[in-house]
């Protein structure tokens, strides 16, 4: 299990969106994190903008990608 830290760029899911998204961890809570969304599917664009590109997501739904994936998607 990897440790999620503030500033990490991660792949996430949320019941509010229909597909995965990429974002940067802004704040950590005991079982969740505030994520600033930076890459998302076009079909989720309206909802992401409505949420001001920020979501609270469960730590369990956050995947920390391999280093190559992070560099490729920046």
C-alpha positions in Angstrom: 0.0 0.0 0.0 1.4 3.4 -1.0 1.0 6.4 1.2 -0.9 9.3 -0.3 0.7 12.7 0.4 -0.4 16.3 -0.2 0.8 17.3 -3.7 0.7 13.8 -5.2 -0.9 13.5 -8.6 -3.2 10.5 -8.6 -5.9 8.7 -10.6 -9.3 8.7 -8.8 -12.9 7.7 -9.1 -16.0 9.3 -7.6 -19.6 8.4 -7.6 -20.3 12.0 -8.8 -18.5 11.4 -12.1 -19.0 8.7 -14.7 -15.3 7.9 -15.4 -11.9 8.1 -13.8 -10.1 11.4 -13.4 -6.6 12.7 -12.5 -6.0 15.3 -9.9 -3.6 16.6 -7.3 -4.2 16.0 -3.5 -4.7 19.3 -1.8 -5.7 18.2 1.7 -5.9 14.9 3.6 -8.6 13.8 6.0 -8.7 10.5 8.0 -10.4 8.5 5.3 -10.7 10.9 2.4 -8.8 13.6 0.5 -9.6 16.9 -1.2 -8.5 16.5 -4.9 -8.1 19.3 -7.4 -9.2 17.8 -10.7 -6.9 18.5 -13.7 -7.7 15.8 -16.3 -11.2 14.3 -16.8 -13.4 12.9 -19.5 -15.4 15.3 -21.7 -18.7 13.7 -20.6 -17.9 14.8 -17.0 -16.9 18.4 -17.9 -20.1 20.0 -16.8 -20.1 18.3 -13.4 -16.4 19.0 -12.8 -16.9 22.7 -13.5 -20.0 22.8 -11.3 -17.8 21.4 -8.5 -15.1 24.1 -9.2 -12.7 21.3 -10.2 -12.4 20.0 -6.6 -13.8 16.8 -5.1 -13.6 15.0 -1.8 -12.8 11.4 -2.6 -12.3 8.3 -0.5 -8.7 7.3 0.0 -9.7 3.8 -1.1 -10.6 5.2 -4.6 -7.2 6.9 -5.1 -4.6 5.1 -7.2 -1.1 6.4 -7.1 0.4 5.9 -10.6 3.8 4.7 -11.5 6.4 7.5 -11.9 6.3 7.2 -15.7 2.5 7.6 -15.8 2.7 10.8 -13.7 5.3 12.3 -16.0 3.4 11.3 -19.1 0.2 12.9 -17.9 1.6 16.2 -16.5 
